[in-house]
Amino acid sequence: MAFITISLGIVLLPRHVSASLLAALFLAVIAPMAILLFLGVRSGRWRDADVSFREERKRFYPIAVTLSALGTIAMWFAGAPGYILRGGILTWFLLIAAGLINLWFKISLHALFALYCTVILYRVSLFYGTAALVLASLVFWARLFLSRHTFAEMISGAALGIAGGVVTALI
């Protein structure tokens, strides 16, 4: 969540996006996902906020996909620029793809979104993209070090994130 929030700030602030649109983006997209994770752990639905177990993700993905779609629709109603809406739609597709893949194999959502943001930040500037790549590499290492994922799960999440970032950056 932190990686995505900071990346959005870097992309949006130089474009002088209104404070009301930033607030709407936070309230429609980031806050609902954070609340979903918090309540999922608190209720015992998930063992941790990472939803680390593939079986638990079967309940996570339908809600996350729905929240992503609703957040993108809310951004459309708020008059968000096209690049925000395209990013929202691609994020929705990434969550759908991750959910479908999860039927057979758990991928790293941390790697997916860290590298998705990294590719997009390279489009903004070499400095921000490189800084994000360093942080994404640390996320990649940490997830392996904490034994949250196998190397294959990390690579598959990273590959999906890079693909989504390339598509988002090109459209």
N, C-alpha and C positions, 0 to 999 in steps of 0.2 A: 504494500500500500504506500509506503514511504517513497519508493522508487518511482511509482506512477505519479504521485502527487508532485514531487519535485520536478519530474520531467514535464508535466503539464504546466507548471509554473514557468519553467524555462522557455517552453514553446509559446506560451500565451502572453507573458508580461511584456516582451519587446513589441508585441503587436498592439499594445494599448487596449487590450480587451477590458471591458467595463468591469468594475467591482461586482456589480449585480450578476453578470454572467459567470464570473469566477465563483461567486457564492452559489449560484444555481448549479454549476458543474459539481461543486463539492457536495451540495445537498442531494443532488439527483444521482450521483454516480459513486463517489468515494465513501460518503457516510453510510449509505445503505449496505454496501459490501462490508464495511468495518463492523457495523451492527450485526449483520448476518453472522460473521465469524465469532464475534463476542457472544451472542446469544446461543450459537451452536455449541460452543464450549461450555458455557454456563448451564445449559440444559442437559448436558451429557450426551448430546447427539454426536459430538466429535470429541476426541481425546485431546486435541490441541488446535490452536488457531490456524495451523498450517494445513489442517485436514490431511494429515500425513498418510492415513491408511486408505488404500484403494476402495475398500468396501464402504467406508464412510463417505467417500467422494460421490458415490452413486446418489446420495441424497443432497449433496452440495451443488452439483452441476445444474440440475433443473432450476434451482432457486437462483444461482448466480447468472445463468443465461437469461432468466426472466428479468432480474434486476438490471442486467446490462442493456437489454432491449428497452425497458422502461426508462432507464437513464438517458439513452440516446433519443428516445421520443420526447422526453422532457427537455432535452437540449434543443431539439428542433422547435418545440413550442416557445422556448426562451429566445429564439432567434440566433442561435449559435452559428458561427461561420461554417461554411462547407467542410473545411479541413477538420474541424472538431467532429462534425457528424460522420464524416468518412472514417475517422479514427474510432469513433464509437461503434460503427457498423463492423469494422475489421476486428475490434475487440470482441464483439458479440460472436463473429464467426470463429475466432480463436477459441473462445470458451466452448462453443458447440463442438469444434474439432477435438479439443481436449477431452470433453465429455464422452464423445464417441470412442476415442482411443482408449479411454479409461475402462471401457467394457472388457478390454483384453490386457491393458498395460497401463501402469501409472506413469505419467510424465511429470516433470518438475514445472509447476506453475511459476515458481520463483525464477527459474532460468528463462522460461518463456517470456514473462513480462519484463524481466531485466534486459534481455536482449532485444525485445520488441522496442522498448524505450530507447535503448542504445542506438539502434539503427536510425530511428526517427531523429534522435539528437545529433547524429552525424549530419543529417540534412540541415539542421539549424546551424551548427558550426563544428569545426574540427576539434576545438577545445572541449566543448560540451560532450561530443561523441566519445572522445578519448577518455575523459574523466568518467563517463558512464561505463565505458568498457572496462576500466580498472575496477570500478565498483561491482559491475556484473561478474567479473572474474572472481572477486572476493566472495560474492554470493554463491557462485558455482562451487568454489572450494569449500565454503562453510557448509553447504548442504551435503556435500560428500563427507566432510569431516564429522558432521553430526549424525551421519548414517541415516539421513532422512530419505536418500535416494541412492540408487546404483548409478554407475557411470552411464549406462545406456539410458536410464530415465532422464539424466541431466542432459545428455546429448540430444535426445528426442525433443525435450522441452526447448532447448536452445535452438534447434533447427526450426521448430514451428514458430518460435518468436522471431527469429531472423527473417523467415519467409513472410510473416505478417508485417514486420517492420519495412521490408523492401516494398511490398505492395502498398502499404500506407504512404511511404515516402514518395512513391512514384505517381500516385493518383492525386 
